[in-house]
């Protein structure tokens, strides 16, 4: 009867079926196994269409996404029993409390309950479900790295922009002969205003024109009437007449005025201690200290005062008058315990420069310049490194937008008060001036849904803010959310675990250590790519990542064409007739389903599961079909069931103990090598040694070797169960010939012709 059913599946005529039946008198177990395994997809498809199987599968697929806790899962008998059968744990379905503890174990923790159990099926079961959920975080490591890189790059870009605008102004100013040449040129106008720290956005062209044409000798002129002294300085930087023209024989600016304006522009546009700013500050110091007649003249200039404070590491809050006194008064300097400044200046005891002298000798000036450079460079390094370090530390602790806007001043460490706030780092990385957006608006932006056209950020129509939202993972309530990745983190962990296991399998000592180090390097690369890849095209373009994927599942990358992979990822996983679902090797469907891509190959949240990801659901369903098929075969021939089970589990066996710890595999082994019941009463180490003697463990991933072992098993099984005259057995017992198993099946099919 069994042979007739198998014959119908292969489309054989009744005579052929009869032939298989006759041959199966000698080879029933192996022939039955062959018929099933030659077209395993058809066999599984038949199982899937069975009424109860189809109903149970539909219920599982429809309801597994609704479960949120392990307790809820084990109390839904239909869901739970389906899963238990799929993972070969059907006999433990009654033990709900035990299995709940298994499900609540952390699959990635070697000390967790599931991982400490001898039977590895429990760990596999726990790994298939994710009741702890993927970790919600403000940023992934890739998002943090990208933002930090953009932040660091912004300083280089700032220098380049300053140089570019300075070169543009200097190239144009020589041809300016009317104030309108500046007023009508946005770049020139902005350069002039920003050189004095004035806001170009809110300054009218008319007002600027009136300032530039002001008579500074007239107290009632526009520049002199301005409350901000910067406007008077701006007017003094140009030589325009009241009518806006340049007098004959003059220029809009002298060379010194253009040079001074350059120094002012660099100073006001620099937001960090760049090399460009250092050069500008040094030039400004040398130009102005030479003209100083007293210490107070130096400290009354904000830039010169900052130069001195930076050089000698003085507090920012120290009064200018105190700094001046430190330059010339030994009594004062000794009182506050710092006489160092006295050695760098030549002021008289009243703080003035002696007649015909200077504030510094050339030797003092050189020593001061060297000291300033050293202090400036230290500040330069600290400014960026401290900001980055502070950002990386704090962003890892952020659980909400409120945490994101928590100030450094709230920290117990007073040294953090001067470190750049993390939101300033984020804004600068995206080219946003903190002054152009309020905290309230930023909160709304970060909590915006990019997929909603009417969300706050999308209404701004500014790509900088869209990029800012993408750099973080906040939900609409302002809490951190689980990041949407090409692969969910737990799925990636499964692939990396498989990869490491395969690369170190059967290795020992230094060889294993070296292989582990190499594998770890590839794992780190793969994990990083899973955080950055957003499309199938990006994935397939990265051969290193593709190779990792395939190798982690025991596939040879050279055997898989890129065009085939494209077809796989373009397949509809819900369509059993799609390309990837028609492949005999279901590993490819597992790989495709492990990614959160839609049918167009773009990242989508629609494929992200709750307690089970799409790939795990697919794996569970396929395992359920396989378990059902094996059970059906076992009801009529336990040998077929054991052969199918061994064929399925062979590639996962990494040690003798894996085989000894699995009752079905142990029975398979004992039958295959005709071992008595006494074997199981031996010391475990002796049992393991026997397994290693008979089985080439490192060959169990080779399909040809597995088939040879199965041939031996089926022959011995038939012998032990009443088929003593089995030709296959005679071959195994030392016959001088062997018969290819495919030939056996072909003979069965052709003999009736």
C-alpha positions as CSV (number, residue, x, y, z in Angstrom):
1,X,0.0,0.0,0.0
2,X,2.8,2.4,0.9
3,X,4.6,1.8,-2.4
4,X,1.3,2.4,-4.3
5,X,0.8,5.8,-2.6
6,X,4.4,6.8,-3.4
7,X,3.9,5.6,-7.0
8,X,0.9,7.8,-7.5
9,X,2.9,10.8,-6.2
10,X,5.5,10.2,-8.9
11,X,2.9,9.7,-11.6
12,X,3.7,6.0,-12.0
13,X,1.4,3.6,-13.7
14,X,-0.1,0.7,-11.7
15,X,2.5,-1.8,-13.1
16,X,5.3,0.5,-12.1
17,X,3.7,0.8,-8.6
18,X,3.5,-3.0,-8.4
19,X,7.2,-3.1,-9.3
20,X,8.1,-0.8,-6.6
21,X,6.1,-2.9,-4.2
22,X,7.9,-6.0,-5.3
23,X,11.3,-4.4,-5.0
24,X,10.3,-3.0,-1.6
25,X,10.1,-6.5,-0.4
26,X,13.9,-6.2,-0.2
27,X,14.4,-2.5,-0.1
28,X,11.1,-1.2,1.3
29,X,12.6,1.3,3.8
30,X,15.2,2.8,1.5
31,X,13.0,2.8,-1.6
32,X,10.2,4.5,0.4
33,X,12.7,7.0,1.7
34,X,14.0,7.6,-1.8
35,X,10.6,8.1,-3.3
36,X,9.8,10.7,-0.7
37,X,13.1,12.5,-0.7
38,X,13.7,12.7,-4.4
39,X,10.8,15.2,-4.6
40,X,10.5,16.4,-1.0
41,X,8.7,19.5,-2.1
42,X,5.9,17.5,-3.6
43,X,5.7,15.3,-0.5
44,X,5.5,18.4,1.7
45,X,3.0,20.1,-0.5
46,X,0.7,17.0,-0.2
47,X,1.0,17.3,3.6
48,X,0.3,21.0,3.5
49,X,-3.0,20.4,1.7
50,X,-4.4,18.0,4.2
51,X,-7.5,19.4,5.8
52,X,-6.3,19.5,9.4
53,X,-2.8,20.6,8.6
54,X,-4.1,23.4,6.4
55,X,-6.5,24.6,9.1
56,X,-4.0,24.5,11.8
57,X,-1.4,26.3,9.7
58,X,-3.9,29.0,8.8
59,X,-4.8,29.5,12.5
60,X,-1.1,29.7,13.4
61,X,-0.2,32.2,10.7
62,X,-3.2,34.4,11.5
63,X,-2.8,34.4,15.3
64,X,0.9,34.2,16.1
65,X,1.3,37.9,15.5
66,X,-1.3,38.7,18.2
67,X,0.5,37.0,21.0
68,X,2.6,39.3,23.3
69,X,3.7,37.1,26.2
70,X,5.0,33.6,26.7
71,X,2.1,32.9,29.1
72,X,-0.5,33.9,26.6
73,X,1.3,31.7,24.0
74,X,1.3,28.5,26.1
75,X,-2.3,29.0,27.1
76,X,-3.5,29.1,23.4
77,X,-3.5,25.3,22.8
78,X,-3.8,25.5,19.0
79,X,-0.9,27.9,18.7
80,X,1.3,26.2,21.3
81,X,0.7,22.6,20.2
82,X,1.4,23.6,16.5
83,X,4.7,25.2,17.5
84,X,5.7,22.3,19.8
85,X,5.1,19.8,17.0
86,X,7.0,21.9,14.5
87,X,10.1,21.8,16.8
88,X,9.8,18.1,17.7
89,X,8.6,18.8,21.2
90,X,5.1,17.5,20.9
91,X,5.5,15.1,23.9
92,X,6.2,18.2,26.1
93,X,3.0,20.1,25.2
94,X,1.5,19.3,28.6
95,X,4.5,21.0,30.4
96,X,3.3,24.6,30.0
97,X,5.1,26.1,33.0
98,X,8.4,24.4,31.9
99,X,8.0,25.6,28.3
100,X,7.1,29.1,29.4
101,X,10.4,29.3,31.3
102,X,12.1,28.1,28.1
103,X,10.4,30.7,26.0
104,X,11.3,33.5,28.5
105,X,15.0,32.5,28.2
106,X,17.4,34.8,26.4
107,X,18.6,32.7,23.4
108,X,21.8,34.9,23.3
109,X,22.7,34.2,26.9
110,X,24.7,31.0,27.3
111,X,23.6,30.8,31.0
112,X,19.9,31.2,30.3
113,X,17.5,28.3,31.2
114,X,17.0,27.1,27.7
115,X,20.7,27.1,26.8
116,X,21.6,25.1,30.0
117,X,19.4,22.2,29.0
118,X,21.1,19.2,27.5
119,X,18.5,18.8,24.8
120,X,19.3,21.5,22.2
121,X,15.7,21.4,20.9
122,X,14.7,23.7,23.7
123,X,17.3,26.3,22.8
124,X,16.2,26.2,19.2
125,X,12.6,26.6,20.3
126,X,13.4,29.7,22.4
127,X,15.4,31.2,19.5
128,X,12.4,30.9,17.2
129,X,10.4,33.2,19.4
130,X,11.2,36.7,20.7
131,X,9.2,37.4,23.8
132,X,11.8,39.9,25.1
133,X,11.4,41.9,21.9
134,X,14.2,43.6,19.9
135,X,15.8,46.4,21.9
136,X,14.3,49.9,21.6
137,X,17.1,52.4,21.3
138,X,17.5,56.1,20.4
139,X,20.1,55.2,17.8
140,X,21.8,52.1,16.4
141,X,25.5,52.0,16.4
142,X,25.5,52.8,12.6
143,X,23.2,55.8,13.2
144,X,25.6,57.1,15.9
145,X,28.6,56.5,13.8
146,X,27.1,58.3,10.8
147,X,26.0,61.2,12.9
148,X,29.4,61.5,14.6
149,X,31.2,61.3,11.3
150,X,28.9,64.1,9.9
151,X,29.6,66.1,13.0
152,X,33.4,65.8,12.6
153,X,33.2,66.4,8.9
154,X,31.2,69.6,9.5
155,X,34.3,71.3,10.9
156,X,36.3,70.5,7.8
157,X,33.4,71.8,5.7
158,X,33.2,75.0,7.9
159,X,36.8,75.8,7.2
160,X,36.3,75.2,3.5
161,X,33.2,77.4,3.4
162,X,35.0,80.2,5.3
163,X,37.9,80.1,2.9
164,X,35.6,80.0,-0.1
165,X,33.7,83.1,1.0
166,X,36.8,85.0,2.0
167,X,38.4,84.3,-1.4
168,X,35.2,85.4,-3.1
169,X,35.1,88.7,-1.2
170,X,38.7,89.4,-1.8
171,X,38.3,88.7,-5.5
172,X,35.4,91.0,-5.8
173,X,36.2,93.9,-3.5
174,X,38.8,95.5,-5.8
175,X,36.1,96.1,-8.4
176,X,33.5,97.6,-6.0
177,X,33.1,101.3,-6.6
178,X,29.5,101.8,-5.3
179,X,27.8,100.7,-2.1
180,X,25.1,99.0,-4.3
181,X,27.7,96.6,-5.5
182,X,27.7,95.1,-2.0
183,X,24.0,95.6,-1.2
184,X,23.0,93.9,-4.5
185,X,25.3,90.9,-4.1
186,X,24.0,88.4,-1.5
187,X,27.4,86.8,-0.9
188,X,29.2,90.1,-0.4
189,X,26.4,91.5,1.8
190,X,26.4,88.4,4.0
191,X,30.2,88.4,4.3
192,X,30.2,92.0,5.4
193,X,27.5,91.5,8.1
194,X,28.7,88.2,9.3
195,X,32.2,89.6,9.7
196,X,30.8,91.7,12.6
197,X,28.5,89.0,14.0
198,X,25.4,90.7,12.6
199,X,22.4,88.7,11.3
200,X,22.1,89.0,7.6
201,X,18.6,87.5,7.6
202,X,17.1,90.4,9.6
203,X,19.1,93.3,8.3
204,X,17.4,95.4,5.6
205,X,19.4,96.4,2.6
206,X,18.4,100.0,3.1
207,X,19.7,100.1,6.7
208,X,23.0,98.4,5.7
209,X,23.4,101.0,2.9
210,X,22.8,103.8,5.4
211,X,25.4,102.4,7.7
212,X,28.0,102.0,5.0
213,X,27.6,105.6,3.8
214,X,27.5,107.1,7.3
215,X,29.9,109.9,8.2
216,X,31.6,108.7,11.4
217,X,32.5,112.3,12.2
218,X,28.8,113.1,12.5
219,X,27.3,112.0,15.8
220,X,23.9,111.9,14.3
221,X,24.8,109.5,11.4
222,X,23.1,106.1,11.3
223,X,26.2,104.2,12.3
224,X,26.8,106.4,15.3
225,X,23.2,106.3,16.4
226,X,23.2,102.5,16.5
227,X,23.1,100.9,19.9
228,X,25.4,98.1,18.8
229,X,29.0,99.4,18.3
230,X,29.4,96.7,15.6
231,X,27.6,99.0,13.1
232,X,30.1,101.8,13.7
233,X,33.0,99.3,13.2
234,X,31.4,98.1,10.0
235,X,31.1,101.6,8.6
236,X,34.8,102.2,9.5
237,X,35.8,99.2,7.5
238,X,34.8,100.8,4.2
239,X,35.4,104.1,2.4
240,X,32.1,105.0,0.8
241,X,31.0,108.6,0.4
242,X,27.5,109.8,1.6
243,X,26.2,109.1,-2.0
244,X,27.5,105.6,-1.9
245,X,30.3,106.1,-4.3
246,X,34.1,105.8,-3.8
247,X,36.1,109.0,-4.1
248,X,38.4,109.4,-7.0
249,X,41.8,107.8,-6.3
250,X,40.4,105.6,-3.4
251,X,39.0,102.1,-3.2
252,X,36.1,100.7,-1.3
253,X,38.6,99.2,1.1
254,X,42.3,99.5,1.7
255,X,44.5,96.4,1.9
256,X,44.6,96.7,5.6
257,X,40.8,97.0,5.9
258,X,40.3,93.9,3.7
259,X,42.8,92.0,5.8
260,X,41.1,93.1,9.1
261,X,37.7,92.2,7.7
262,X,39.1,88.7,6.8
263,X,40.3,88.2,10.4
264,X,36.9,89.4,11.7
265,X,35.0,87.1,9.4
266,X,37.1,84.0,10.4
267,X,36.6,84.9,14.0
268,X,32.8,85.3,13.9
269,X,32.1,82.4,11.5
270,X,34.3,79.9,13.3
271,X,32.3,77.7,15.7
272,X,35.3,75.6,16.9
273,X,39.1,76.1,17.3
274,X,40.2,75.2,13.7
275,X,43.6,75.6,12.2
276,X,42.2,78.5,10.2
277,X,41.0,80.2,13.4
278,X,44.4,79.7,15.0
279,X,46.2,81.4,12.2
280,X,43.7,84.3,12.2
281,X,44.0,84.7,16.0
282,X,47.8,84.7,15.9
283,X,47.8,87.3,13.1
284,X,45.3,89.4,15.0
285,X,47.4,89.3,18.1
286,X,50.6,90.2,16.4
287,X,48.9,93.1,14.5
288,X,47.2,94.6,17.6
289,X,49.5,93.9,20.5
290,X,52.2,95.8,18.7
291,X,50.0,98.9,18.9
292,X,49.0,98.4,22.6
293,X,50.2,101.1,25.0
294,X,49.1,99.3,28.1
295,X,48.0,96.0,29.6
296,X,44.4,97.3,29.9
297,X,44.3,98.0,26.1
298,X,45.0,94.4,25.5
299,X,42.5,93.0,27.9
300,X,39.8,95.4,26.8
301,X,39.8,93.7,23.4
302,X,37.7,90.5,23.6
303,X,39.8,88.6,21.1
304,X,43.2,89.6,22.7
305,X,41.8,88.8,26.2
306,X,40.7,85.4,24.9
307,X,44.1,84.8,23.4
308,X,45.8,85.4,26.9
309,X,43.2,83.3,28.8
310,X,43.7,80.4,26.3
311,X,47.4,80.6,26.4
312,X,47.7,80.5,30.2
313,X,44.6,78.3,30.9
314,X,42.8,81.1,32.9
315,X,39.2,80.8,33.8
316,X,36.7,82.2,31.3
317,X,35.0,84.1,34.1
318,X,38.2,85.9,35.2
319,X,37.7,89.7,35.0
320,X,39.7,91.5,32.3
321,X,41.2,93.9,34.9
322,X,42.6,90.9,36.9
323,X,44.2,89.5,33.8
324,X,45.7,92.9,33.0
325,X,47.1,93.1,36.6
326,X,48.7,89.7,36.2
327,X,50.7,91.0,33.3
328,X,52.5,93.8,35.2
329,X,51.8,93.6,39.0
330,X,54.0,91.2,40.8
331,X,52.2,91.9,44.1
332,X,48.9,91.0,42.5
333,X,50.3,88.0,40.7
334,X,51.9,86.6,43.9
335,X,48.7,87.2,45.8
336,X,46.7,85.0,43.4
337,X,49.5,82.5,43.0
338,X,50.3,82.9,39.3
339,X,53.3,85.0,38.3
340,X,53.8,83.3,34.9
341,X,52.4,86.1,32.8
342,X,55.0,88.6,34.1
343,X,57.7,86.7,32.1
344,X,55.9,87.3,28.8
345,X,55.4,91.1,28.9
346,X,57.5,94.2,29.5
347,X,54.9,96.5,31.1
348,X,56.0,99.0,33.7
349,X,54.7,98.8,37.2
350,X,51.7,101.0,36.3
351,X,50.8,98.6,33.4
352,X,51.9,100.9,30.6
353,X,54.5,100.5,27.9
354,X,57.8,102.4,28.4
355,X,58.4,105.2,26.0
356,X,59.8,103.9,22.8
357,X,59.2,100.3,23.9
358,X,56.7,97.6,23.2
359,X,54.4,95.3,25.2
360,X,56.7,92.3,24.3
361,X,60.2,91.7,23.2
362,X,60.6,89.6,20.1
363,X,61.8,86.7,22.3
364,X,58.8,87.0,24.5
365,X,56.5,87.1,21.5
366,X,58.0,83.9,20.1
367,X,57.6,82.1,23.4
368,X,54.1,83.3,23.8
369,X,53.1,82.2,20.2
370,X,54.5,78.7,20.9
371,X,52.7,78.5,24.2
372,X,49.4,79.7,22.6
373,X,49.7,77.2,19.8
374,X,50.2,74.3,22.2
375,X,47.2,75.4,24.3
376,X,45.0,76.1,21.3
377,X,45.7,72.7,19.8
378,X,44.9,71.0,23.1
379,X,41.6,72.9,23.2
380,X,41.0,72.0,19.5
381,X,41.3,68.3,20.2
382,X,39.3,68.4,23.4
383,X,36.5,70.4,21.8
384,X,35.6,67.7,19.3
385,X,36.7,64.6,21.2
386,X,34.8,65.7,24.3
387,X,31.7,66.5,22.3
388,X,31.8,63.1,20.5
389,X,32.5,61.2,23.7
390,X,29.7,62.9,25.5
391,X,27.3,62.3,22.7
392,X,28.1,58.6,22.4
393,X,27.8,58.1,26.2
394,X,24.6,60.0,26.6
395,X,22.8,58.8,23.5
396,X,23.1,55.2,24.8
397,X,21.2,56.3,27.9
398,X,18.4,58.2,26.1
399,X,15.0,56.6,26.5
400,X,12.9,59.5,25.4
401,X,13.0,62.9,23.7
402,X,13.0,64.4,27.2
403,X,16.3,62.5,27.9
404,X,17.6,63.8,24.6
405,X,17.2,67.4,25.7
406,X,18.7,66.8,29.2
407,X,21.5,69.3,29.7
408,X,25.0,68.5,30.6
409,X,24.5,71.0,33.5
410,X,22.2,68.4,35.1
411,X,25.1,66.0,35.3
412,X,26.9,65.6,38.6
413,X,30.3,66.1,36.8
414,X,31.0,69.9,36.7
415,X,33.5,69.3,33.9
416,X,30.7,68.5,31.5
417,X,29.2,71.9,31.8
418,X,31.5,73.2,29.0
419,X,31.0,70.2,26.7
420,X,28.8,70.6,23.7
421,X,25.2,69.4,24.3
422,X,24.1,66.3,22.4
423,X,21.3,68.1,20.6
424,X,23.8,70.7,19.4
425,X,26.0,67.9,18.0
426,X,23.0,66.4,16.3
427,X,21.9,69.7,14.8
428,X,25.4,70.6,13.6
429,X,25.8,67.2,12.0
430,X,22.8,68.0,9.9
431,X,23.8,71.6,9.0
432,X,21.2,73.2,11.3
433,X,22.1,76.3,13.4
434,X,20.6,75.8,16.9
435,X,19.5,79.4,16.8
436,X,17.1,78.8,13.9
437,X,14.9,76.3,15.6
438,X,13.2,76.2,19.1
439,X,13.3,73.3,21.5
440,X,9.6,73.0,21.2
441,X,9.7,72.7,17.4
442,X,12.6,70.2,17.7
443,X,10.5,68.0,20.0
444,X,7.7,67.9,17.4
445,X,10.2,67.2,14.6
446,X,11.8,64.2,16.4
447,X,8.4,62.7,17.2
448,X,7.2,63.1,13.6
449,X,6.1,60.2,11.5
450,X,8.0,60.4,8.2
451,X,5.4,58.2,6.4
452,X,2.6,60.6,7.3
453,X,2.4,63.5,4.7
454,X,0.8,65.8,7.2
455,X,3.4,65.2,10.0
456,X,5.1,68.2,11.5
457,X,8.5,67.5,9.9
458,X,7.0,66.9,6.4
459,X,5.2,70.2,6.6
460,X,8.5,72.0,7.1
461,X,9.6,70.8,3.6
462,X,13.3,70.8,4.7
463,X,15.4,67.8,4.0
464,X,17.8,68.6,6.9
465,X,15.0,67.9,9.4
466,X,13.9,64.8,7.6
467,X,17.5,63.5,7.8
468,X,17.5,64.5,11.5
469,X,14.4,62.4,12.2
470,X,15.9,59.4,10.3
471,X,19.0,59.6,12.5
472,X,17.0,58.7,15.6
473,X,14.3,56.2,16.6
474,X,11.6,58.1,18.5
475,X,7.9,57.2,18.3
476,X,5.0,59.6,18.2
477,X,4.9,59.6,22.0
478,X,8.5,60.7,22.3
479,X,9.8,57.4,23.5
480,X,12.6,55.4,21.9
481,X,11.4,52.8,19.4
482,X,12.8,49.6,17.9
483,X,14.8,50.6,14.8
484,X,13.7,49.4,11.4
485,X,16.6,47.4,10.0
486,X,17.2,45.3,7.0
487,X,17.2,42.4,9.4
488,X,15.7,42.6,12.9
489,X,18.5,42.3,15.5
490,X,17.5,38.9,16.8
491,X,17.4,37.6,13.2
492,X,20.9,39.0,12.5
493,X,22.1,37.3,15.7
494,X,20.8,34.0,14.5
495,X,22.7,34.3,11.2
496,X,25.9,35.4,13.0
497,X,25.6,32.5,15.4
498,X,25.2,30.1,12.5
499,X,28.2,31.6,10.7
500,X,30.5,31.4,13.7
501,X,29.4,27.8,14.4
502,X,30.1,26.7,10.8
503,X,33.4,28.4,10.6
504,X,34.7,26.9,13.8
505,X,33.0,23.5,13.5
506,X,35.3,20.6,14.4
507,X,38.3,22.8,14.8
508,X,40.4,22.8,18.0
509,X,43.2,24.8,19.6
510,X,45.0,27.5,17.7
511,X,43.3,26.6,14.4
512,X,39.9,27.2,16.1
513,X,41.0,30.4,17.7
514,X,42.3,31.8,14.4
515,X,39.1,30.8,12.5
516,X,37.1,32.4,15.3
517,X,39.0,35.7,15.0
518,X,38.4,35.7,11.2
519,X,34.8,34.9,11.6
520,X,34.3,37.7,14.2
521,X,35.7,40.2,11.8
522,X,33.1,39.1,9.2
523,X,30.4,39.1,11.8
524,X,31.2,42.7,12.8
525,X,31.1,43.8,9.2
526,X,27.8,42.0,8.6
527,X,26.2,43.5,11.7
528,X,27.2,47.0,10.6
529,X,25.8,46.4,7.1
530,X,22.5,45.2,8.5
531,X,22.2,48.6,10.2
532,X,22.9,50.5,7.0
533,X,21.4,48.6,4.1
534,X,18.0,49.8,3.1
535,X,17.3,48.1,-0.2
536,X,17.8,44.8,-1.9
537,X,20.0,46.4,-4.5
538,X,22.3,47.6,-1.8
539,X,22.4,44.2,-0.3
540,X,23.1,42.3,-3.6
541,X,25.8,44.9,-4.6
542,X,27.8,43.9,-1.5
543,X,29.4,40.6,-2.3
544,X,31.0,40.3,1.1
545,X,27.6,40.5,2.8
546,X,26.0,38.1,0.3
547,X,28.8,35.6,0.8
548,X,28.3,35.9,4.6
549,X,24.6,35.2,4.2
550,X,25.1,32.1,2.1
551,X,28.0,30.7,4.0
552,X,26.1,31.1,7.3
553,X,23.5,28.7,5.9
554,X,26.1,26.2,4.6
555,X,25.8,27.4,1.0
556,X,28.7,27.9,-1.5
557,X,28.5,31.5,-2.8
558,X,30.1,30.3,-6.1
559,X,27.1,28.0,-6.7
560,X,24.6,30.9,-6.5
561,X,24.3,33.4,-9.4
562,X,23.5,37.0,-8.6
563,X,20.6,37.0,-11.1
564,X,19.1,34.0,-9.3
565,X,19.4,35.9,-6.0
566,X,17.6,38.9,-7.6
567,X,14.7,36.6,-8.6
568,X,14.6,35.2,-5.1
569,X,14.3,38.5,-3.5
570,X,11.7,39.6,-6.1
571,X,9.6,36.6,-5.2
572,X,6.3,36.8,-3.3
573,X,6.8,34.7,-0.3
574,X,3.0,34.3,0.1
575,X,2.8,32.7,-3.3
576,X,3.7,29.0,-3.3
577,X,4.4,29.2,-7.0
578,X,6.9,32.1,-6.8
579,X,10.4,31.5,-7.8
580,X,12.0,31.1,-4.4
581,X,9.2,28.9,-3.1
582,X,9.6,26.6,-6.1
583,X,13.3,25.9,-5.2
584,X,14.0,22.5,-3.7
585,X,16.3,24.0,-1.2
586,X,14.1,26.0,1.3
587,X,17.2,27.7,2.7
588,X,16.8,30.4,0.1
589,X,13.3,31.1,1.2
590,X,14.6,31.4,4.8
591,X,17.2,33.9,3.7
592,X,14.8,36.0,1.7
593,X,12.1,36.0,4.5
594,X,14.7,37.1,7.1
595,X,14.8,40.5,5.5
596,X,12.4,43.4,6.0
597,X,12.0,44.2,2.3
598,X,8.8,44.6,0.4
599,X,8.2,43.2,-3.1
600,X,10.0,46.2,-4.7
601,X,13.0,45.6,-2.5
602,X,12.6,48.6,-0.2
603,X,12.8,48.6,3.6
604,X,9.3,48.2,5.1
605,X,7.9,47.8,8.6
606,X,5.1,45.5,7.3
607,X,7.3,42.4,7.4
608,X,8.4,42.9,11.0
609,X,6.8,40.4,13.4
610,X,6.0,40.6,17.0
611,X,7.1,37.5,18.9
612,X,8.1,35.9,15.7
613,X,9.7,37.4,12.6
614,X,8.6,36.4,9.1
615,X,11.5,34.0,8.6
616,X,10.8,32.2,11.8
617,X,7.1,31.9,11.0
618,X,8.1,30.4,7.6
619,X,10.6,28.1,9.3
620,X,8.0,27.0,11.9
621,X,5.4,26.2,9.2
622,X,7.9,24.3,7.1
623,X,9.1,22.4,10.2
624,X,5.5,21.5,11.0
625,X,4.9,20.1,7.5
626,X,8.2,18.1,7.8
627,X,7.3,16.8,11.2
628,X,3.8,15.7,10.0
629,X,5.4,14.0,7.0
630,X,7.8,12.1,9.2
631,X,5.1,11.1,11.6
632,X,2.9,9.8,8.8
633,X,5.8,7.7,7.5
634,X,6.6,6.5,11.0
635,X,3.1,5.1,11.4
636,X,3.8,2.6,8.6
637,X,7.6,2.3,8.7
638,X,9.6,3.8,11.6
639,X,12.7,3.3,9.5
640,X,11.6,5.8,6.9
641,X,10.8,8.3,9.6
642,X,14.3,7.9,11.2
643,X,16.0,8.1,7.8
644,X,14.1,11.4,7.1
645,X,14.9,12.7,10.5
646,X,18.6,11.9,10.3
647,X,18.8,13.5,6.8
648,X,17.2,16.7,8.2
649,X,19.4,16.9,11.3
650,X,22.7,15.6,10.0
651,X,24.2,19.0,9.1
652,X,23.4,20.4,12.6
653,X,25.4,17.6,14.4
654,X,28.7,19.1,15.6
655,X,29.8,16.5,18.2
656,X,29.1,13.0,19.3
657,X,27.1,14.4,22.2
658,X,24.6,16.0,19.8
659,X,23.9,12.6,18.5
660,X,23.8,10.8,21.9
661,X,21.5,13.5,23.3
662,X,18.8,13.0,20.7
663,X,16.8,9.8,21.2
664,X,15.9,9.4,17.6
665,X,19.4,10.0,16.3
666,X,20.7,7.6,18.9
667,X,18.4,4.9,17.7
668,X,19.4,5.6,14.1
669,X,23.1,5.3,15.1
670,X,22.6,2.1,17.0
671,X,20.7,0.5,14.2
672,X,23.2,1.7,11.5
673,X,26.1,0.1,13.3
674,X,24.2,-2.9,14.7
675,X,25.0,-2.0,18.3
676,X,23.4,-3.9,21.2
677,X,21.2,-2.4,23.9
678,X,24.4,-2.6,26.1
679,X,25.8,0.4,24.3
680,X,23.6,2.9,26.1
681,X,24.8,1.5,29.5
682,X,28.4,2.3,28.7
683,X,30.1,5.4,30.1
684,X,29.2,8.5,28.2
685,X,32.7,9.1,27.1
686,X,33.0,5.6,25.7
687,X,29.8,6.1,23.9
688,X,31.1,9.3,22.4
689,X,34.3,7.5,21.4
690,X,32.3,4.8,19.6
691,X,30.3,7.4,17.7
692,X,33.5,9.1,16.6
693,X,35.0,5.8,15.5
694,X,32.1,4.9,13.2
695,X,30.8,8.4,12.1
696,X,32.9,11.0,10.2
697,X,31.3,13.9,12.0
698,X,33.0,16.5,9.8
699,X,31.3,14.9,6.7
700,X,27.8,15.2,8.0
701,X,27.3,18.4,6.0
702,X,28.1,16.4,2.8
703,X,24.9,15.1,1.2
704,X,26.7,12.2,-0.5
705,X,28.1,11.0,2.8
706,X,24.7,11.4,4.5
707,X,23.1,9.2,1.8
708,X,25.7,6.5,2.3
709,X,24.9,6.4,6.0
710,X,21.2,6.3,5.3
711,X,21.7,3.4,2.9
712,X,23.5,1.5,5.6
713,X,20.8,2.3,8.2
714,X,17.9,1.2,6.0
715,X,19.7,-2.1,5.1
716,X,20.3,-2.9,8.8
717,X,16.9,-1.7,9.8
718,X,15.2,-4.0,7.3
719,X,17.4,-6.9,8.4
720,X,16.5,-6.3,12.1
721,X,12.9,-6.1,11.2
722,X,12.3,-9.2,9.2
723,X,14.0,-8.6,5.8
724,X,17.0,-10.9,6.4
725,X,17.6,-11.6,2.7
726,X,18.0,-8.0,1.9
727,X,20.5,-7.6,-1.1
728,X,21.4,-4.2,0.4
729,X,22.5,-5.9,3.5
730,X,24.7,-8.4,1.6
731,X,26.4,-5.5,-0.1
732,X,27.1,-3.9,3.3
733,X,28.4,-7.1,4.7
734,X,31.2,-7.3,2.2
735,X,29.9,-7.9,-1.3
736,X,32.2,-6.9,-4.1
737,X,29.7,-4.6,-5.8
738,X,27.3,-1.8,-4.9
739,X,24.2,-0.5,-6.4
740,X,23.5,3.1,-6.8
741,X,20.2,3.9,-5.0
742,X,18.9,5.9,-7.9
743,X,19.4,2.8,-10.1
744,X,17.3,0.8,-7.6
745,X,14.4,3.2,-8.0
746,X,14.8,3.3,-11.8
747,X,14.8,-0.5,-12.0
748,X,11.6,-0.5,-10.0
749,X,10.0,1.9,-12.4
750,X,11.2,0.3,-15.6
751,X,10.9,-3.4,-14.8
752,X,7.1,-3.4,-15.6
753,X,7.7,-1.9,-19.1
